[in-house]
């Protein structure tokens, strides 16, 4: 009897040990499955965003998935230092010498008013509209050379990774041109300068007749009539409103809703004789201001940009921007009221 009891106890102990081992193994297996798989960190946030975007496009859907759209619109907080970088730019030839019209900052929380500096121009970029609010640059004879158009339309790799990145082909078959803010012709001194103007963060959907006729004429006038005789210019160009008419009719957006088509396009050109101490000289009587505000309408736009001459004050009233803010108040008031008709 004792032997049978011992055998029974031994069997029971063995079963308990076996069951315990099995449970421990299962528990260990579950813990290991909860561990995240190692992934390569070599891809940048920009590449990750573009990858998810391309997958959505290739699915054949006419609209991007809500997940892809949300990811591309995500706002990533930047360091607090980037959110308060208000520095008055007073040096000669500085692209922001006239001021920062919308108080844009290089802060990723400012998704609709993000300051970008592309060396050859500075801009306020609006990620939700997929276009710049405005672009500002200095132009003199040194910027004009013999470099041909590079036509290298491409996404801006320096935008924050979680901003929506417009591709160079996203305007194709939209009925709108890839319209430069800072023109290719204003940066013909070297290849790098010219290529910078073909970043899509410098583009707006522009009605073809507006782009190739009225605006092309104003750009040529600025370079050939204003700058080449011995002047320098401080230029701000922007757009506002929603909905324009291209070669295929009127629309509010293109690129499946990711790029807003502006209703109006404006530019302010402040001209002074070439020289030094520009900010001081902008308060003199030798200053000329040419401002235009055109409809982004392929059907109604006139070929002559002179039809759309206006005042800086009128553009301010339409956009809500504070233009020429670096200048003394009295000088601002005088220049903003001028309507120069060449």
C-alpha positions as CSV (number, residue, x, y, z in Angstrom):
1,X,0.0,0.0,0.0
2,X,2.8,2.4,0.9
3,X,4.4,1.7,-2.5
4,X,1.2,2.5,-4.3
5,X,0.7,5.7,-2.4
6,X,4.3,6.8,-3.2
7,X,3.8,6.0,-6.9
8,X,0.5,8.0,-6.8
9,X,2.2,11.0,-5.1
10,X,5.1,10.9,-7.6
11,X,2.7,10.8,-10.6
12,X,0.7,13.8,-9.1
13,X,3.9,15.8,-8.5
14,X,5.1,15.0,-12.1
15,X,1.7,16.2,-13.5
16,X,1.9,19.4,-11.5
17,X,5.4,20.1,-12.7
18,X,4.5,19.4,-16.3
19,X,1.4,21.7,-16.3
20,X,3.5,24.4,-14.6
21,X,6.2,24.2,-17.3
22,X,3.6,24.3,-20.1
23,X,2.0,27.4,-18.6
24,X,5.3,29.1,-18.2
25,X,6.2,28.4,-21.8
26,X,2.9,29.8,-23.0
27,X,3.3,32.9,-20.9
28,X,6.8,33.4,-22.2
29,X,5.6,33.1,-25.8
30,X,2.9,35.7,-25.3
31,X,5.3,38.2,-23.8
32,X,7.7,37.8,-26.8
33,X,4.8,38.3,-29.3
34,X,4.0,41.6,-27.6
35,X,7.5,43.0,-28.4
36,X,7.5,45.3,-31.4
37,X,9.4,44.0,-34.4
38,X,12.6,45.8,-35.2
39,X,12.2,48.1,-38.2
40,X,14.8,50.0,-40.2
41,X,15.1,53.6,-39.2
42,X,17.1,54.5,-42.3
43,X,14.0,56.1,-44.1
44,X,13.3,59.7,-43.3
45,X,9.9,60.9,-42.2
46,X,9.6,62.5,-45.6
47,X,10.2,59.2,-47.4
48,X,7.7,57.5,-45.1
49,X,5.0,60.1,-45.9
50,X,5.7,59.9,-49.6
51,X,5.5,56.1,-49.5
52,X,2.1,56.0,-47.8
53,X,0.9,58.6,-50.3
54,X,2.1,56.6,-53.3
55,X,0.4,53.5,-52.0
56,X,-2.9,55.3,-51.7
57,X,-2.6,56.7,-55.2
58,X,-1.8,53.3,-56.8
59,X,-5.0,51.8,-55.2
60,X,-7.0,53.4,-58.0
61,X,-9.2,55.3,-55.7
62,X,-10.2,58.8,-56.8
63,X,-9.6,60.1,-53.3
64,X,-6.9,59.4,-50.7
65,X,-7.8,57.4,-47.7
66,X,-8.7,59.3,-44.6
67,X,-5.7,57.6,-42.9
68,X,-3.2,58.9,-45.5
69,X,-4.7,62.4,-45.4
70,X,-4.6,62.5,-41.6
71,X,-1.0,61.4,-41.6
72,X,0.0,64.0,-44.2
73,X,-1.7,66.7,-42.2
74,X,-0.3,65.8,-38.8
75,X,1.3,68.7,-37.0
76,X,4.5,67.8,-35.2
77,X,5.5,70.3,-32.5
78,X,8.9,71.8,-33.0
79,X,11.2,73.2,-30.3
80,X,10.0,76.3,-28.6
81,X,12.9,78.3,-29.9
82,X,11.6,77.8,-33.5
83,X,8.2,79.3,-32.6
84,X,9.5,82.7,-31.6
85,X,12.2,83.7,-34.0
86,X,11.1,87.3,-34.8
87,X,14.2,89.0,-36.0
88,X,14.0,92.3,-37.9
89,X,15.9,91.9,-41.2
90,X,17.7,95.1,-41.9
91,X,20.7,94.1,-44.0
92,X,20.9,95.1,-47.7
93,X,19.5,92.6,-50.2
94,X,17.8,90.6,-47.4
95,X,14.7,88.9,-48.9
96,X,12.6,90.0,-45.9
97,X,13.9,93.6,-45.8
98,X,10.4,94.9,-46.4
99,X,9.1,92.8,-43.5
100,X,7.3,89.5,-42.8
101,X,3.7,90.0,-44.0
102,X,2.0,87.3,-42.0
103,X,4.6,86.9,-39.1
104,X,5.5,83.5,-40.4
105,X,7.9,81.4,-38.3
106,X,9.8,78.2,-38.9
107,X,7.6,76.4,-36.4
108,X,5.8,73.2,-37.4
109,X,2.8,74.1,-35.3
110,X,2.2,76.9,-37.7
111,X,1.0,74.5,-40.4
112,X,-0.7,77.3,-42.4
113,X,2.0,79.9,-41.9
114,X,5.3,78.0,-41.9
115,X,8.4,80.1,-42.8
116,X,10.7,78.5,-45.3
117,X,14.1,79.9,-46.4
118,X,15.4,78.5,-49.7
119,X,18.4,80.8,-49.9
120,X,17.2,82.5,-53.1
121,X,13.8,83.5,-51.6
122,X,11.8,83.3,-48.4
123,X,8.2,82.2,-48.2
124,X,5.2,81.5,-45.9
125,X,4.0,78.0,-46.8
126,X,0.5,76.8,-46.2
127,X,0.5,73.0,-45.9
128,X,-3.3,72.7,-45.8
129,X,-3.6,74.6,-49.1
130,X,-0.5,73.0,-50.6
131,X,0.8,76.4,-51.8
132,X,2.7,79.4,-50.4
133,X,0.7,82.2,-48.9
134,X,3.4,84.6,-50.2
135,X,7.0,84.6,-51.4
136,X,9.5,87.4,-50.9
137,X,12.8,88.0,-52.7
138,X,15.4,90.6,-53.7
139,X,16.3,91.1,-57.3
140,X,19.2,93.0,-58.9
141,X,21.4,92.7,-62.0
142,X,23.7,90.1,-60.3
143,X,20.7,87.7,-60.2
144,X,20.3,87.8,-64.0
145,X,22.6,85.6,-66.1
146,X,22.6,83.1,-68.9
147,X,21.5,80.0,-67.1
148,X,18.7,78.2,-69.0
149,X,15.5,77.0,-67.3
150,X,16.2,73.8,-65.5
151,X,12.5,72.7,-65.5
152,X,13.3,70.5,-62.5
153,X,9.8,70.6,-61.0
154,X,9.9,68.5,-57.8
155,X,8.6,68.1,-54.2
156,X,10.4,70.3,-51.6
157,X,12.4,67.8,-49.5
158,X,13.0,70.4,-46.8
159,X,9.4,70.7,-45.8
160,X,8.6,69.0,-42.5
161,X,8.1,65.3,-43.0
162,X,4.4,65.3,-41.9
163,X,3.4,68.2,-44.1
164,X,1.7,67.3,-47.4
165,X,4.4,67.2,-50.1
166,X,3.1,68.3,-53.5
167,X,4.9,66.4,-56.3
168,X,6.1,67.9,-59.6
169,X,3.5,65.9,-61.5
170,X,0.5,66.7,-59.4
171,X,-0.8,69.6,-61.6
172,X,-0.8,67.4,-64.8
173,X,-4.1,67.4,-66.6
174,X,-5.6,69.8,-64.0
175,X,-6.1,72.7,-66.5
176,X,-3.6,74.8,-64.5
177,X,0.0,75.7,-65.0
178,X,2.7,75.2,-62.3
179,X,2.9,78.9,-61.7
180,X,6.1,80.2,-60.1
181,X,6.0,82.8,-57.3
182,X,9.7,83.6,-57.5
183,X,10.2,83.3,-61.3
184,X,12.8,81.1,-63.0
185,X,13.9,84.2,-64.9
186,X,14.7,86.1,-61.7
187,X,17.3,83.4,-60.8
188,X,19.3,82.8,-64.0
189,X,22.7,83.6,-62.6
190,X,23.5,79.9,-61.7
191,X,22.0,76.4,-61.8
192,X,21.4,76.1,-58.1
193,X,19.5,79.4,-58.0
194,X,17.4,78.4,-61.0
195,X,16.6,74.9,-59.6
196,X,15.4,76.4,-56.3
197,X,12.6,78.1,-58.1
198,X,11.2,74.8,-59.4
199,X,10.4,73.4,-55.9
200,X,6.7,72.9,-55.7
201,X,6.6,74.9,-52.5
202,X,7.2,77.9,-54.8
203,X,4.2,77.0,-57.1
204,X,0.5,77.8,-57.3
205,X,-2.1,76.4,-59.7
206,X,-2.2,79.3,-62.2
207,X,-4.6,79.8,-65.2
208,X,-2.5,79.3,-68.3
209,X,-3.3,82.6,-69.9
210,X,-2.6,84.3,-66.6
211,X,0.8,82.6,-66.3
212,X,2.0,82.8,-69.9
213,X,0.7,86.3,-70.8
214,X,-0.2,88.7,-68.1
215,X,2.3,87.5,-65.5
216,X,5.1,86.7,-68.0
217,X,4.8,90.2,-69.3
218,X,5.0,91.7,-65.8
219,X,8.1,89.5,-65.0
220,X,9.8,90.6,-68.1
221,X,9.0,94.3,-67.4
222,X,10.5,93.9,-63.9
223,X,13.7,92.4,-65.1
224,X,14.2,94.4,-68.3
225,X,12.7,97.8,-67.6
226,X,13.1,98.2,-63.9
227,X,16.3,96.2,-63.0
228,X,18.6,96.2,-66.0
229,X,18.9,100.0,-66.3
230,X,20.5,100.1,-62.8
231,X,17.8,99.5,-60.2
232,X,17.2,96.8,-57.6
233,X,13.8,95.5,-56.5
234,X,12.3,94.1,-53.3
235,X,9.4,91.8,-54.4
236,X,6.5,90.1,-52.6
237,X,4.1,87.8,-54.5
238,X,1.1,85.9,-53.1
239,X,-2.4,84.7,-53.7
240,X,-5.6,84.5,-51.8
241,X,-9.2,83.2,-52.1
242,X,-10.4,79.9,-53.3
243,X,-11.5,78.8,-56.8
244,X,-10.0,79.7,-60.1
245,X,-10.8,79.0,-63.8
246,X,-8.3,77.0,-65.8
247,X,-8.4,75.6,-69.3
248,X,-10.9,72.9,-68.1
249,X,-13.2,75.1,-66.2
250,X,-13.6,76.4,-62.6
251,X,-12.5,74.3,-59.7
252,X,-11.6,75.0,-56.0
253,X,-8.9,72.4,-55.7
254,X,-6.7,70.0,-57.7
255,X,-4.6,66.9,-56.8
256,X,-7.6,65.2,-55.2
257,X,-8.3,68.1,-53.0
258,X,-4.8,68.5,-51.6
259,X,-3.9,71.7,-53.5
260,X,-6.1,74.8,-53.3
261,X,-6.6,76.9,-56.5
262,X,-6.4,80.6,-55.5
263,X,-9.0,83.0,-56.8
264,X,-6.6,86.0,-57.0
265,X,-2.8,86.5,-57.5
266,X,-1.0,89.6,-56.5
267,X,2.5,91.1,-56.5
268,X,4.2,94.2,-55.0
269,X,7.5,95.4,-56.5
270,X,9.4,98.1,-54.7
271,X,12.1,99.7,-56.8
272,X,15.1,101.8,-55.8
273,X,18.4,102.7,-57.6
274,X,21.1,100.1,-57.0
275,X,23.2,101.1,-54.0
276,X,23.8,100.6,-50.3
277,X,21.8,101.3,-47.1
278,X,18.6,100.1,-48.7
279,X,16.4,100.4,-45.7
280,X,17.3,104.0,-45.3
281,X,16.9,104.8,-49.0
282,X,13.5,103.3,-49.1
283,X,12.3,106.4,-47.2
284,X,13.5,108.7,-50.0
285,X,11.6,110.1,-52.9
286,X,13.4,107.8,-55.4
287,X,11.2,104.9,-54.5
288,X,8.8,103.4,-57.1
289,X,6.0,100.9,-56.1
290,X,4.3,98.8,-58.7
291,X,1.4,96.6,-57.4
292,X,-1.0,94.3,-59.3
293,X,-3.8,92.0,-58.3
294,X,-5.2,89.7,-61.0
295,X,-8.0,87.2,-61.3
296,X,-6.9,83.6,-61.7
297,X,-9.3,83.1,-64.6
298,X,-8.4,81.7,-67.9
299,X,-11.5,83.1,-69.6
300,X,-11.5,86.7,-68.4
301,X,-7.8,87.6,-67.8
302,X,-6.5,90.4,-70.0
303,X,-3.2,89.9,-71.7
304,X,-1.9,93.2,-70.2
305,X,-0.8,93.2,-66.6
306,X,-1.3,97.0,-66.6
307,X,-5.1,96.4,-66.4
308,X,-4.6,95.2,-62.9
309,X,-2.5,97.9,-61.3
310,X,-3.6,98.6,-57.7
311,X,-2.2,99.9,-54.4
312,X,-0.4,98.1,-51.7
313,X,-3.2,99.2,-49.3
314,X,-5.8,97.5,-51.5
315,X,-3.8,94.2,-51.4
316,X,-3.5,94.5,-47.6
317,X,-7.3,95.0,-47.3
318,X,-7.9,91.9,-49.4
319,X,-5.3,89.6,-47.8
320,X,-5.1,90.8,-44.2
321,X,-1.3,90.9,-44.5
322,X,0.9,93.7,-43.1
323,X,3.1,94.7,-46.0
324,X,6.2,97.0,-45.9
325,X,6.2,96.6,-42.1
326,X,9.9,97.2,-41.6
327,X,9.6,100.7,-42.9
328,X,8.8,103.8,-40.7
329,X,5.1,104.4,-40.3
330,X,5.1,107.6,-42.4
331,X,7.0,105.9,-45.2
332,X,4.6,102.9,-45.1
333,X,1.5,105.2,-45.4
334,X,3.0,107.1,-48.3
335,X,4.1,104.0,-50.3
336,X,1.0,102.0,-49.7
337,X,-1.2,104.7,-51.1
338,X,0.8,105.1,-54.3
339,X,-0.6,103.8,-57.6
340,X,2.2,103.8,-60.1
341,X,1.0,103.5,-63.8
342,X,4.0,103.0,-66.2
